[in-house]
Amino acid sequence: MDTLQIPLEIPDVRIEKSERTKDGDSVITVTSIIEGTICHKCGRCITESYGYDKEIMIRHLPIPGHKTFIRIRPERYECPYCEGKPATTQKMTWYDQRSPDTDVYEKHVLPGLINSTVADVSIREDIGCEAVTGIINRHVESEVSRYEIRRSETIGIDGISLKKGHRDSVTLITGGEGRRITGVLQGREKATVKAFLSGIPERLKQTLKAVCCDMYDGYINAVKEVSGGKVMAEADRFRVAKLYRKDSDGLRKQEMRRLKKKLSENEYRKLKGAMWALRKNEADLSLEERDILRILFKHSRILRIAYELCDELTGIFNQNITKEDAQSKIGVRMEVVGLFGSECSEGFLSTPNNRMEEITDYFVNRQTSGSVEGLNNKIKVIRRRCYGIFNIRHLFQRIFPDLEGYALFA
């Protein structure tokens, strides 16, 4: 019968025998070919044998369809240099004494965590959830080492709630090459963000030009206080757009309630689909949506003005203009909003007045926090997939494999 030889892929051992269990699993007995070890007390190399430790079984890479175990009885050595001659068990390079698995097996398990859960990997590999968690803790750090980042011109900051309907939240920070995730902070407090920014290595601070975030005072003030005003705190353009479109949506609801009372049932039915049409840019409207808006604007002049203002404001952010020109153009639109002011536009009117510098800083570097905003949905998916993650360390360890795993493990 032909046989297939599979490399064991573990160094410094001699295979004594190989056997199969009744379940078809392979058990390979090995002995170390290295003599001596390092004393755990004095750190010297010792070679005086003191017998053997108890036999252990270590999970190894599977042979297709079956588990594989390495059986070894580590040798112990006595130290002649230390008082009492303490004994030390020999350590091998291919497994961690805290782990029931070989290193190559753990690296085999890690790619399975990408876009998956601990429970799924546990079932697939037939190991306990605690064992999978142990593998994560041994191979995935709880934070990014900022000393590995060579350059970071822009940082993105955003917050996300960990529990639906609760105030528990975390702050996500991206930066470095490829705008990778660099931090997951507990809460949204200014002091927490300030401490993180203060801890950025000096060489990275010198390359930093801007921090993109929403218009939350805590984030903006943290940036200004840490940098002394040398780094721009840019209000994300998409947050600004969300603000004025929210006001426009509130105005739409108000006007639609008025028109429902004023118009006949047949005439009001012609406005069906107005909500989606009003949320699109004029260039993206279909012929049917243009007809709906034409009828709507005939009955509501203020909605036409609000729609045109939204379209013009979006156009301003798409233009390649200076910060000063942007301030002038946005200021003119704010004056128009003020002339036709209503309670629904108070949010947009107050924010540019208070944060015009931060909003128009976008026109200097034209950076956004899109990378960190994009993480929000990714993290929500991870959170739902794992039925909630509330420990910050565990949250980072589950985000990191999904974002970086194929480059690191696959």
MARBA-717730 format. One record per residue (C-alpha): residue in three letters; x negated, y, z. Coordinates in Angstrom, 1 decimal. Layout:
rest->ALA; xx->X; yy->Y; zz->Z
...
//
This chain:
rest->MET; xx->0.0; yy->0.0; zz->0.0
rest->ASP; xx->-1.4; yy->3.4; zz->-1.0
rest->THR; xx->-2.0; yy->5.9; zz->1.9
rest->LEU; xx->-1.9; yy->9.6; zz->2.0
rest->GLN; xx->-4.6; yy->11.5; zz->3.9
rest->ILE; xx->-3.5; yy->14.8; zz->5.5
rest->PRO; xx->-6.2; yy->17.1; zz->7.0
rest->LEU; xx->-5.7; yy->17.5; zz->10.7
rest->GLU; xx->-6.9; yy->21.1; zz->10.6
rest->ILE; xx->-8.3; yy->21.2; zz->14.1
rest->PRO; xx->-12.0; yy->21.5; zz->14.7
rest->ASP; xx->-14.5; yy->19.8; zz->17.1
rest->VAL; xx->-12.6; yy->16.6; zz->17.7
rest->ARG; xx->-12.9; yy->12.9; zz->16.7
rest->ILE; xx->-9.8; yy->10.9; zz->15.9
rest->GLU; xx->-9.6; yy->7.8; zz->18.0
rest->LYS; xx->-6.4; yy->6.3; zz->16.8
rest->SER; xx->-3.1; yy->7.2; zz->15.1
rest->GLU; xx->0.3; yy->5.6; zz->15.9
rest->ARG; xx->4.0; yy->6.0; zz->15.2
rest->THR; xx->6.7; yy->6.1; zz->17.8
rest->LYS; xx->10.1; yy->4.3; zz->17.3
rest->ASP; xx->11.6; yy->7.6; zz->16.2
rest->GLY; xx->9.0; yy->7.9; zz->13.4
rest->ASP; xx->6.9; yy->10.6; zz->15.0
rest->SER; xx->3.2; yy->10.6; zz->14.7
rest->VAL; xx->0.9; yy->10.6; zz->17.8
rest->ILE; xx->-2.8; yy->11.2; zz->17.1
rest->THR; xx->-5.3; yy->10.5; zz->19.9
rest->VAL; xx->-8.5; yy->12.6; zz->19.7
rest->THR; xx->-11.6; yy->13.3; zz->21.9
rest->SER; xx->-13.8; yy->16.4; zz->21.9
rest->ILE; xx->-17.2; yy->16.2; zz->20.2
rest->ILE; xx->-18.4; yy->19.2; zz->22.1
rest->GLU; xx->-20.4; yy->18.8; zz->25.3
rest->GLY; xx->-20.1; yy->21.3; zz->28.1
rest->THR; xx->-17.9; yy->24.3; zz->28.8
rest->ILE; xx->-18.0; yy->27.8; zz->30.5
rest->CYS; xx->-17.7; yy->27.9; zz->34.3
rest->HIS; xx->-14.5; yy->29.8; zz->35.1
rest->LYS; xx->-16.3; yy->31.5; zz->38.1
rest->CYS; xx->-19.8; yy->32.5; zz->37.0
rest->GLY; xx->-19.4; yy->32.3; zz->33.3
rest->ARG; xx->-22.4; yy->30.2; zz->32.7
rest->CYS; xx->-22.6; yy->27.2; zz->30.3
rest->ILE; xx->-22.3; yy->23.9; zz->32.3
rest->THR; xx->-22.8; yy->20.3; zz->31.1
rest->GLU; xx->-22.6; yy->18.1; zz->34.2
rest->SER; xx->-19.5; yy->15.9; zz->33.6
rest->TYR; xx->-17.0; yy->15.6; zz->36.5
rest->GLY; xx->-14.6; yy->13.2; zz->34.8
rest->TYR; xx->-11.4; yy->13.9; zz->32.9
rest->ASP; xx->-8.3; yy->15.9; zz->33.4
rest->LYS; xx->-4.8; yy->14.4; zz->32.9
rest->GLU; xx->-3.8; yy->13.4; zz->29.4
rest->ILE; xx->-1.7; yy->16.1; zz->27.5
rest->MET; xx->0.4; yy->16.0; zz->24.4
rest->ILE; xx->0.3; yy->19.0; zz->22.1
rest->ARG; xx->2.7; yy->19.7; zz->19.3
rest->HIS; xx->1.1; yy->19.9; zz->15.8
rest->LEU; xx->2.1; yy->20.6; zz->12.2
rest->PRO; xx->4.8; yy->18.2; zz->11.2
rest->ILE; xx->4.4; yy->15.4; zz->8.7
rest->PRO; xx->7.5; yy->16.0; zz->6.4
rest->GLY; xx->10.5; yy->14.8; zz->8.2
rest->HIS; xx->8.7; yy->13.9; zz->11.5
rest->LYS; xx->7.0; yy->15.6; zz->14.4
rest->THR; xx->3.3; yy->15.3; zz->15.0
rest->PHE; xx->1.6; yy->15.3; zz->18.4
rest->ILE; xx->-2.1; yy->15.5; zz->19.3
rest->ARG; xx->-3.0; yy->13.5; zz->22.4
rest->ILE; xx->-6.1; yy->14.5; zz->24.3
rest->ARG; xx->-7.7; yy->14.1; zz->27.7
rest->PRO; xx->-9.8; yy->17.2; zz->28.3
rest->GLU; xx->-13.2; yy->16.6; zz->30.0
rest->ARG; xx->-14.1; yy->18.5; zz->33.3
rest->TYR; xx->-17.5; yy->19.8; zz->34.2
rest->GLU; xx->-19.1; yy->20.6; zz->37.5
rest->CYS; xx->-20.9; yy->23.9; zz->38.0
rest->PRO; xx->-24.3; yy->23.5; zz->39.7
rest->TYR; xx->-24.8; yy->27.2; zz->40.1
rest->CYS; xx->-21.7; yy->28.1; zz->42.1
rest->GLU; xx->-21.2; yy->27.4; zz->45.8
rest->GLY; xx->-19.1; yy->24.3; zz->46.3
rest->LYS; xx->-19.8; yy->23.2; zz->42.7
rest->PRO; xx->-16.3; yy->24.0; zz->41.3
rest->ALA; xx->-15.0; yy->22.0; zz->38.3
rest->THR; xx->-13.8; yy->23.6; zz->35.1
rest->THR; xx->-11.7; yy->21.9; zz->32.4
rest->GLN; xx->-13.1; yy->22.2; zz->28.9
rest->LYS; xx->-11.3; yy->24.7; zz->26.7
rest->MET; xx->-10.8; yy->24.0; zz->23.0
rest->THR; xx->-10.5; yy->26.7; zz->20.3
rest->TRP; xx->-7.4; yy->25.2; zz->18.6
rest->TYR; xx->-4.9; yy->25.5; zz->21.4
rest->ASP; xx->-4.1; yy->27.8; zz->24.2
rest->GLN; xx->-4.0; yy->26.2; zz->27.7
rest->ARG; xx->-0.8; yy->28.0; zz->28.4
rest->SER; xx->0.8; yy->26.6; zz->25.3
rest->PRO; xx->2.3; yy->23.1; zz->24.5
rest->ASP; xx->1.4; yy->23.7; zz->20.8
rest->THR; xx->-1.6; yy->24.0; zz->18.6
rest->ASP; xx->-2.4; yy->27.4; zz->17.1
rest->VAL; xx->-1.7; yy->26.3; zz->13.6
rest->TYR; xx->1.7; yy->25.0; zz->14.6
rest->GLU; xx->2.6; yy->28.3; zz->16.3
rest->LYS; xx->1.6; yy->30.1; zz->13.1
rest->HIS; xx->3.8; yy->27.7; zz->11.2
rest->VAL; xx->6.8; yy->28.6; zz->13.5
rest->LEU; xx->6.3; yy->32.4; zz->13.3
rest->PRO; xx->7.5; yy->32.9; zz->9.6
rest->GLY; xx->10.7; yy->31.1; zz->10.5
rest->LEU; xx->11.5; yy->34.1; zz->12.8
rest->ILE; xx->11.7; yy->36.5; zz->9.9
rest->ASN; xx->15.4; yy->37.5; zz->9.4
rest->SER; xx->16.4; yy->34.7; zz->11.8
rest->THR; xx->16.9; yy->34.2; zz->15.5
rest->VAL; xx->15.1; yy->32.4; zz->18.4
rest->ALA; xx->18.1; yy->30.0; zz->18.7
rest->ASP; xx->18.0; yy->29.1; zz->15.0
rest->VAL; xx->14.2; yy->28.5; zz->15.1
rest->SER; xx->14.6; yy->26.4; zz->18.2
rest->ILE; xx->17.2; yy->24.2; zz->16.5
rest->ARG; xx->15.2; yy->23.9; zz->13.3
rest->GLU; xx->11.9; yy->23.0; zz->15.0
rest->ASP; xx->13.6; yy->21.0; zz->17.8
rest->ILE; xx->11.8; yy->22.9; zz->20.6
rest->GLY; xx->13.2; yy->25.0; zz->23.4
rest->CYS; xx->14.2; yy->28.6; zz->23.2
rest->GLU; xx->11.6; yy->29.3; zz->25.9
rest->ALA; xx->8.9; yy->27.7; zz->23.8
rest->VAL; xx->9.8; yy->30.0; zz->20.8
rest->THR; xx->9.8; yy->33.0; zz->23.1
rest->GLY; xx->6.4; yy->32.0; zz->24.4
rest->ILE; xx->5.1; yy->31.8; zz->20.8
rest->ILE; xx->6.4; yy->35.3; zz->20.2
rest->ASN; xx->4.8; yy->36.7; zz->23.3
rest->ARG; xx->1.4; yy->35.1; zz->22.4
rest->HIS; xx->1.3; yy->36.4; zz->18.8
rest->VAL; xx->3.5; yy->39.5; zz->18.6
rest->GLU; xx->2.4; yy->42.6; zz->20.5
rest->SER; xx->5.0; yy->44.6; zz->22.4
rest->GLU; xx->3.8; yy->47.8; zz->20.7
rest->VAL; xx->1.7; yy->49.0; zz->17.7
rest->SER; xx->-1.9; yy->49.8; zz->18.4
rest->ARG; xx->-2.2; yy->53.4; zz->17.1
rest->TYR; xx->-5.9; yy->53.0; zz->16.9
rest->GLU; xx->-5.3; yy->50.7; zz->13.9
rest->ILE; xx->-3.6; yy->53.5; zz->12.0
rest->ARG; xx->-6.0; yy->55.4; zz->9.8
rest->ARG; xx->-3.9; yy->58.4; zz->8.9
rest->SER; xx->-0.4; yy->59.8; zz->9.7
rest->GLU; xx->0.7; yy->63.0; zz->8.0
rest->THR; xx->4.4; yy->62.7; zz->8.9
rest->ILE; xx->6.2; yy->61.1; zz->11.8
rest->GLY; xx->9.9; yy->60.3; zz->11.8
rest->ILE; xx->11.9; yy->60.3; zz->15.0
rest->ASP; xx->15.5; yy->59.1; zz->15.5
rest->GLY; xx->17.7; yy->57.5; zz->18.2
rest->ILE; xx->20.0; yy->54.5; zz->18.1
rest->SER; xx->22.5; yy->53.2; zz->20.6
rest->LEU; xx->21.9; yy->49.6; zz->21.9
rest->LYS; xx->25.4; yy->49.1; zz->23.1
rest->LYS; xx->28.5; yy->50.0; zz->21.2
rest->GLY; xx->30.4; yy->52.7; zz->23.2
rest->HIS; xx->27.6; yy->53.0; zz->25.7
rest->ARG; xx->25.0; yy->55.7; zz->26.3
rest->ASP; xx->22.2; yy->53.2; zz->26.4
rest->SER; xx->19.9; yy->54.2; zz->23.5
rest->VAL; xx->16.3; yy->54.0; zz->22.3
rest->THR; xx->14.2; yy->56.3; zz->20.2
rest->LEU; xx->12.5; yy->54.9; zz->17.1
rest->ILE; xx->9.3; yy->56.4; zz->15.8
rest->THR; xx->7.7; yy->55.7; zz->12.4
rest->GLY; xx->4.4; yy->56.9; zz->11.0
rest->GLY; xx->1.1; yy->55.9; zz->9.5
rest->GLU; xx->0.6; yy->54.3; zz->6.1
rest->GLY; xx->3.8; yy->53.2; zz->4.6
rest->ARG; xx->5.8; yy->54.9; zz->7.4
rest->ARG; xx->5.8; yy->51.8; zz->9.5
rest->ILE; xx->7.4; yy->51.5; zz->12.9
rest->THR; xx->5.0; yy->52.8; zz->15.6
rest->GLY; xx->7.1; yy->53.0; zz->18.7
rest->VAL; xx->10.4; yy->52.0; zz->20.4
rest->LEU; xx->11.0; yy->54.2; zz->23.4
rest->GLN; xx->13.6; yy->53.8; zz->26.2
rest->GLY; xx->16.2; yy->56.6; zz->26.0
rest->ARG; xx->16.2; yy->60.0; zz->24.2
rest->GLU; xx->14.7; yy->62.2; zz->26.9
rest->LYS; xx->12.3; yy->64.9; zz->25.9
rest->ALA; xx->9.8; yy->63.8; zz->28.5
rest->THR; xx->9.6; yy->60.3; zz->27.0
rest->VAL; xx->9.0; yy->61.5; zz->23.4
rest->LYS; xx->6.6; yy->64.1; zz->24.7
rest->ALA; xx->4.5; yy->61.4; zz->26.5
rest->PHE; xx->4.4; yy->59.3; zz->23.3
rest->LEU; xx->3.3; yy->62.2; zz->21.1
rest->SER; xx->0.7; yy->63.3; zz->23.7
rest->GLY; xx->-0.8; yy->59.7; zz->23.6
rest->ILE; xx->-1.5; yy->59.9; zz->19.8
rest->PRO; xx->-5.2; yy->59.6; zz->19.2
rest->GLU; xx->-6.9; yy->63.0; zz->18.5
rest->ARG; xx->-8.1; yy->61.9; zz->15.1
rest->LEU; xx->-4.4; yy->61.2; zz->14.1
rest->LYS; xx->-3.2; yy->64.5; zz->15.5
rest->GLN; xx->-5.6; yy->66.3; zz->13.2
rest->THR; xx->-4.0; yy->64.7; zz->10.1
rest->LEU; xx->-0.4; yy->65.3; zz->11.4
rest->LYS; xx->1.5; yy->68.0; zz->9.4
rest->ALA; xx->5.2; yy->67.4; zz->10.3
rest->VAL; xx->7.6; yy->65.5; zz->12.4
rest->CYS; xx->11.0; yy->64.8; zz->10.8
rest->CYS; xx->14.0; yy->64.3; zz->13.2
rest->ASP; xx->17.6; yy->65.3; zz->13.7
rest->MET; xx->18.5; yy->68.6; zz->15.3
rest->TYR; xx->18.5; yy->67.2; zz->18.9
rest->ASP; xx->16.8; yy->69.8; zz->21.1
rest->GLY; xx->14.8; yy->67.2; zz->23.1
rest->TYR; xx->13.0; yy->65.9; zz->20.0
rest->ILE; xx->12.3; yy->69.4; zz->18.5
rest->ASN; xx->11.1; yy->70.9; zz->21.8
rest->ALA; xx->8.9; yy->67.9; zz->22.5
rest->VAL; xx->7.1; yy->68.3; zz->19.1
rest->LYS; xx->6.6; yy->72.1; zz->19.7
rest->GLU; xx->5.3; yy->71.7; zz->23.2
rest->VAL; xx->2.8; yy->68.9; zz->22.4
rest->SER; xx->1.5; yy->70.6; zz->19.2
rest->GLY; xx->1.6; yy->74.2; zz->20.4
rest->GLY; xx->3.5; yy->75.1; zz->17.3
rest->LYS; xx->0.8; yy->73.7; zz->15.0
rest->VAL; xx->3.0; yy->70.9; zz->13.7
rest->MET; xx->6.3; yy->71.6; zz->12.0
rest->ALA; xx->9.5; yy->70.0; zz->13.5
rest->GLU; xx->11.6; yy->69.5; zz->10.4
rest->ALA; xx->15.3; yy->69.0; zz->10.7
rest->ASP; xx->16.1; yy->66.1; zz->8.4
rest->ARG; xx->18.0; yy->67.3; zz->5.3
rest->PHE; xx->20.4; yy->64.4; zz->5.4
rest->ARG; xx->21.4; yy->65.3; zz->8.9
rest->VAL; xx->22.2; yy->68.9; zz->7.7
rest->ALA; xx->24.2; yy->67.4; zz->4.8
rest->LYS; xx->26.1; yy->65.2; zz->7.2
rest->LEU; xx->27.0; yy->68.3; zz->9.3
rest->TYR; xx->28.4; yy->70.4; zz->6.5
rest->ARG; xx->30.2; yy->67.4; zz->4.9
rest->LYS; xx->31.7; yy->66.6; zz->8.3
rest->ASP; xx->33.1; yy->70.1; zz->8.5
rest->SER; xx->34.4; yy->69.7; zz->5.0
rest->ASP; xx->36.1; yy->66.4; zz->5.9
rest->GLY; xx->37.7; yy->68.0; zz->8.9
rest->LEU; xx->39.1; yy->70.8; zz->6.7
rest->ARG; xx->40.4; yy->68.2; zz->4.2
rest->LYS; xx->42.4; yy->66.4; zz->7.0
rest->GLN; xx->43.8; yy->69.8; zz->8.1
rest->GLU; xx->44.8; yy->70.7; zz->4.6
rest->MET; xx->46.2; yy->67.3; zz->3.7
rest->ARG; xx->48.5; yy->67.5; zz->6.8
rest->ARG; xx->49.8; yy->70.9; zz->5.6
rest->LEU; xx->50.3; yy->69.7; zz->2.0
rest->LYS; xx->52.2; yy->66.6; zz->3.1
rest->LYS; xx->54.8; yy->68.8; zz->4.7
rest->LYS; xx->54.8; yy->71.3; zz->1.8
rest->LEU; xx->54.8; yy->69.1; zz->-1.3
rest->SER; xx->57.4; yy->66.7; zz->-2.5
rest->GLU; xx->56.7; yy->63.0; zz->-2.1
rest->ASN; xx->55.9; yy->62.5; zz->-5.9
rest->GLU; xx->53.6; yy->65.5; zz->-6.0
rest->TYR; xx->51.8; yy->64.5; zz->-2.8
rest->ARG; xx->51.3; yy->61.0; zz->-4.2
rest->LYS; xx->49.2; yy->62.5; zz->-7.0
rest->LEU; xx->46.6; yy->63.4; zz->-4.4
rest->LYS; xx->45.9; yy->59.8; zz->-3.5
rest->GLY; xx->42.1; yy->59.2; zz->-3.6
rest->ALA; xx->41.3; yy->62.8; zz->-2.8
rest->MET; xx->39.1; yy->61.8; zz->0.2
rest->TRP; xx->36.7; yy->59.8; zz->-1.9
rest->ALA; xx->36.6; yy->62.3; zz->-4.7
rest->LEU; xx->35.8; yy->65.1; zz->-2.3
rest->ARG; xx->32.8; yy->63.1; zz->-0.9
rest->LYS; xx->31.2; yy->62.9; zz->-4.3
rest->ASN; xx->29.0; yy->65.4; zz->-6.1
rest->GLU; xx->30.6; yy->67.0; zz->-9.1
rest->ALA; xx->28.3; yy->65.3; zz->-11.5
rest->ASP; xx->29.3; yy->61.8; zz->-10.2
rest->LEU; xx->33.1; yy->62.3; zz->-10.5
rest->SER; xx->35.1; yy->60.1; zz->-12.9
rest->LEU; xx->37.7; yy->61.6; zz->-15.2
rest->GLU; xx->40.5; yy->60.3; zz->-12.8
rest->GLU; xx->38.8; yy->61.9; zz->-9.8
rest->ARG; xx->38.4; yy->65.2; zz->-11.6
rest->ASP; xx->42.2; yy->65.2; zz->-12.3
rest->ILE; xx->42.9; yy->64.5; zz->-8.6
rest->LEU; xx->40.7; yy->67.4; zz->-7.5
rest->ARG; xx->42.2; yy->69.7; zz->-10.1
rest->ILE; xx->45.6; yy->69.1; zz->-8.7
rest->LEU; xx->44.3; yy->69.4; zz->-5.1
rest->PHE; xx->42.5; yy->72.7; zz->-5.7
rest->LYS; xx->45.6; yy->74.2; zz->-7.3
rest->HIS; xx->47.4; yy->73.7; zz->-3.9
rest->SER; xx->44.4; yy->74.5; zz->-1.6
rest->ARG; xx->42.0; yy->77.3; zz->-2.5
rest->ILE; xx->40.0; yy->76.8; zz->0.7
rest->LEU; xx->39.3; yy->73.2; zz->-0.1
rest->ARG; xx->38.0; yy->74.2; zz->-3.5
rest->ILE; xx->35.6; yy->76.7; zz->-1.9
rest->ALA; xx->34.5; yy->74.2; zz->0.7
rest->TYR; xx->33.8; yy->71.6; zz->-2.0
rest->GLU; xx->31.8; yy->74.0; zz->-4.1
rest->LEU; xx->29.8; yy->75.1; zz->-1.1
rest->CYS; xx->28.9; yy->71.5; zz->-0.2
rest->ASP; xx->27.8; yy->70.9; zz->-3.8
rest->GLU; xx->25.8; yy->74.1; zz->-3.8
rest->LEU; xx->24.1; yy->73.4; zz->-0.5
rest->THR; xx->23.1; yy->69.9; zz->-1.7
rest->GLY; xx->21.8; yy->71.6; zz->-4.9
rest->ILE; xx->19.6; yy->74.0; zz->-2.8
rest->PHE; xx->17.9; yy->71.1; zz->-1.1
rest->ASN; xx->17.3; yy->69.5; zz->-4.5
rest->GLN; xx->15.6; yy->72.6; zz->-5.8
rest->ASN; xx->11.8; yy->73.1; zz->-5.7
rest->ILE; xx->11.9; yy->76.5; zz->-4.0
rest->THR; xx->10.0; yy->78.1; zz->-1.2
rest->LYS; xx->11.1; yy->78.2; zz->2.5
rest->GLU; xx->11.9; yy->81.9; zz->2.2
rest->ASP; xx->14.1; yy->81.4; zz->-0.9
rest->ALA; xx->15.9; yy->78.5; zz->0.9
rest->GLN; xx->16.6; yy->80.7; zz->3.9
rest->SER; xx->18.1; yy->83.4; zz->1.7
rest->LYS; xx->20.3; yy->81.0; zz->-0.3
rest->ILE; xx->21.5; yy->79.1; zz->2.7
rest->GLY; xx->22.2; yy->82.4; zz->4.5
rest->VAL; xx->24.4; yy->83.6; zz->1.6
rest->ARG; xx->26.5; yy->80.3; zz->1.8
rest->MET; xx->26.9; yy->80.8; zz->5.5
rest->GLU; xx->28.3; yy->84.2; zz->5.0
rest->VAL; xx->30.9; yy->82.8; zz->2.6
rest->VAL; xx->31.8; yy->80.1; zz->5.1
rest->GLY; xx->32.2; yy->82.9; zz->7.7
rest->LEU; xx->34.6; yy->84.8; zz->5.5
rest->PHE; xx->36.8; yy->81.7; zz->5.1
rest->GLY; xx->36.0; yy->80.5; zz->8.6
rest->SER; xx->38.1; yy->78.0; zz->10.5
rest->GLU; xx->37.6; yy->75.8; zz->13.5
rest->CYS; xx->36.5; yy->73.0; zz->11.2
rest->SER; xx->33.4; yy->75.0; zz->10.1
rest->GLU; xx->32.1; yy->76.0; zz->13.6
rest->GLY; xx->29.6; yy->73.1; zz->13.7
rest->PHE; xx->27.9; yy->74.1; zz->10.5
rest->LEU; xx->28.0; yy->77.8; zz->11.2
rest->SER; xx->26.3; yy->77.5; zz->14.6
rest->THR; xx->23.6; yy->75.0; zz->13.7
rest->PRO; xx->21.8; yy->76.9; zz->10.9
rest->ASN; xx->21.9; yy->80.0; zz->13.1
rest->ASN; xx->20.1; yy->78.2; zz->15.8
rest->ARG; xx->17.8; yy->76.0; zz->13.8
rest->MET; xx->17.2; yy->77.8; zz->10.5
rest->GLU; xx->13.4; yy->77.5; zz->10.9
rest->GLU; xx->13.6; yy->73.7; zz->11.4
rest->ILE; xx->16.1; yy->73.2; zz->8.6
rest->THR; xx->14.1; yy->75.2; zz->6.0
rest->ASP; xx->10.7; yy->73.7; zz->7.1
rest->TYR; xx->11.8; yy->70.8; zz->4.8
rest->PHE; xx->11.0; yy->73.0; zz->1.8
rest->VAL; xx->7.3; yy->73.2; zz->2.9
rest->ASN; xx->6.4; yy->69.5; zz->2.8
rest->ARG; xx->9.7; yy->68.1; zz->1.5
rest->GLN; xx->9.6; yy->65.1; zz->4.0
rest->THR; xx->12.6; yy->63.3; zz->5.5
rest->SER; xx->13.1; yy->60.8; zz->8.2
rest->GLY; xx->14.6; yy->58.4; zz->5.7
rest->SER; xx->12.2; yy->55.6; zz->6.7
rest->VAL; xx->13.3; yy->55.8; zz->10.4
rest->GLU; xx->17.0; yy->56.2; zz->9.3
rest->GLY; xx->16.7; yy->53.2; zz->7.2
rest->LEU; xx->15.5; yy->51.2; zz->10.2
rest->ASN; xx->18.7; yy->52.0; zz->12.0
rest->ASN; xx->20.8; yy->49.6; zz->9.9
rest->LYS; xx->18.1; yy->47.0; zz->10.0
rest->ILE; xx->18.0; yy->47.1; zz->13.8
rest->LYS; xx->21.8; yy->47.0; zz->14.0
rest->VAL; xx->21.7; yy->43.8; zz->12.0
rest->ILE; xx->19.0; yy->42.3; zz->14.3
rest->ARG; xx->21.0; yy->43.3; zz->17.3
rest->ARG; xx->24.2; yy->41.6; zz->16.0
rest->ARG; xx->22.2; yy->38.6; zz->14.8
rest->CYS; xx->20.7; yy->38.2; zz->18.3
rest->TYR; xx->24.0; yy->39.0; zz->20.1
rest->GLY; xx->22.4; yy->42.1; zz->21.7
rest->ILE; xx->18.8; yy->42.9; zz->22.7
rest->PHE; xx->18.5; yy->45.3; zz->25.7
rest->ASN; xx->14.9; yy->44.8; zz->26.7
rest->ILE; xx->12.6; yy->47.3; zz->24.9
rest->ARG; xx->9.7; yy->44.9; zz->24.7
rest->HIS; xx->11.8; yy->42.1; zz->23.2
rest->LEU; xx->13.5; yy->44.6; zz->20.8
rest->PHE; xx->10.1; yy->45.6; zz->19.3
rest->GLN; xx->9.0; yy->42.0; zz->19.1
rest->ARG; xx->12.1; yy->41.1; zz->17.1
rest->ILE; xx->11.9; yy->44.2; zz->14.8
rest->PHE; xx->8.2; yy->43.8; zz->14.0
rest->PRO; xx->8.4; yy->40.3; zz->12.5
rest->ASP; xx->11.3; yy->41.3; zz->10.2
rest->LEU; xx->9.4; yy->44.4; zz->9.0
rest->GLU; xx->5.8; yy->43.1; zz->8.9
rest->GLY; xx->6.2; yy->39.3; zz->9.1
rest->TYR; xx->5.7; yy->38.4; zz->5.5
rest->ALA; xx->2.4; yy->40.3; zz->5.4
rest->LEU; xx->1.2; yy->38.9; zz->8.8
rest->PHE; xx->2.5; yy->35.3; zz->8.9
rest->ALA; xx->3.6; yy->34.1; zz->5.5
//
